[in-house]
Amino acid sequence: MIENTAISGKLAVAVTTDGAVCFIGEVEGRIDEPCYLIRHEGRQQAWIRRLTREATTEETIEYWKRRALRAEKETDDGR
């Protein structure tokens, strides 16, 4: 679970109750104490706080690589 202090901008891993990874995204805020707002692939989702954890270093690197590739592809498609 991600700690409540300074959560905005952190990468969160949203998981199921059995620990399977659903998605990784950027925390944008908190609503009604048990939920975080997480942006993933352009969509904002509310996710239960106890079903989140901070991304590992490897997950963080992979997230930013995928995000950069997606942005590059969108730029190429827009030419």
Secondary structure, DSSP 8 states (H G I E B T S, - for coil): ---STT-TT-EEEEE-TT--EEEEEEEEEEETTTEEEEEETTEEEEEEGGGEEE--HHHHHHHHHHHHHHHHHHHHHT-
